[in-house]
Amino acid sequence: MTEATHNAGRAPDRATSAPRAEVAELMSGGPWPVSAARTAGPAAAAVVTFGASLSRATAAAALGEACAALDSGRRPVVLDLGAVHEFDSAGIAVISEVLRRGRAAGIELELRGTSAPLRECLALLSGARAAPAARPGRRGPVAAVGAAVLPGLQGVRAAASLLRRSLRALLIDPLRGRRPRLDRCLVELECAANGAVPITALIALLLGLVLAMQAFVQLRNWSAELLVANMVGVAVVTEIGPLMTAIVLAARSASANAAQLGAMVVGEELDALRQMGVDPHRFLIVPKVLALTVAAVVLCVLFDVVATCGAACFAWAAADIAPTVFRAQLEIAVSGTDVVTGLAKCGIFGGCIGVIGCSEGLRVEGGSAGVGVVTTRAVVLAVLAVICVDAAFVFVQRLLLG
């Protein structure tokens, strides 16, 4: 190990924590010269006087003398560092270890005569920092339930507040002359919709084929293969299309928005925007929510068309149903109301995904590690919200409105 020795007249320029190998070697002792002497001080205090050099060569002896002072029974223990002119990471580790042991034993410790460079290093690696974290006490059942439920309630509250502000920015502020940033909306729309077109089209084609296969296998038992178009058309337009489109957007855009905003929060970029007089909500969040709402509708149309074409190709190849016949059956089964309802539902899905992704990104905690947490949580909550909203739609549409 290369020694990093600091003179007392200049500030240290290296990290002060000793490597594990060095600390292990330090604790094991060694045939190094002793440069620390323990002397008796006033009021029965144990004074440990360190020599001019507190480095790897003298660290073991210094640690032994300091530990002997801790075990002597005299209180308090004074570490006299006035003679220390040079030190390295091993010396800082000695002081940190003595402070830790003294705190664990309840012994009053005093540092005397520390130079400015030594104080700076001790501020970076203090005894409190080296002490192990205390284990949290056992929580009761009520506290455990509250700890599990409270973050979810806080997330719902944050998402509701962001939704309220976004609706106000989209519906009320334009009447007051504060329109959304069109350039930002177009950028976000390109990121959300253009990048999701290939994966959406592929999923739609495969699902159309699968649905047609499953319907054909069941309907041919009653010689009703012609109704494949009816089953696939209604399922895709009303449920499968909006749901799968929303899940694709949740996986792509909710995670991307949460990660982007989370990184901006960690990097204090949102504070920088506020200092420049730019409202982060109008500049970042409103365009994202609006773009995802529009992108969801556009991608849902694409999904419906591609899935229906895939089902028609299978019906033509396997069931000998001509495309014109398939189209006629599709027009009978699927009404304009079904199409409008599916697109409206998908637009609401997109708005929910945008709000949840942005709200989770703004709630990031714990630095860069927290960005990964909110990214995962944004996807899970977005998919859950889509399923819940879809269930509410079906309940209102089928059971209440008939």
Secondary structure, 3 states (H helix, E strand, C coil): CCCCCEECCCCCCCCCCCCHHHHHHHHHCCCCCCCEEEEECHHHCEEEEECCEECHHHHHHHHHHHHHHHHCCCCCEEEECCCCCEECHHHHHHHHHHHHHHHHHCCCEEEECCCHHHHHHHHHCCHHHHCCCCCCCCCCHHHHHHHHHHHHHHHHHHHHHHHHHHHHHHHHHHHHCCCCCHHHHHHHHHHHHHHHHHHHHHHHHHHHHHHHHHHHHHHHHHCCHHHHHHHHHHHHHHHHHHHHHHHHHHHHHHHHHHHHHHHHHHCCHHHHHHHCCCCHHHHHHHHHHHHHHHHHHHHHHHHHHHHHHHHHHHHHHHCCCCHHHHHHHHHHHCCHHHHHHHHHHHHHHHHHHHHHHHHHHHCCCCCHHHHHHHHHHHHHHHHHHHHHHHHHHHHHHHHHCC
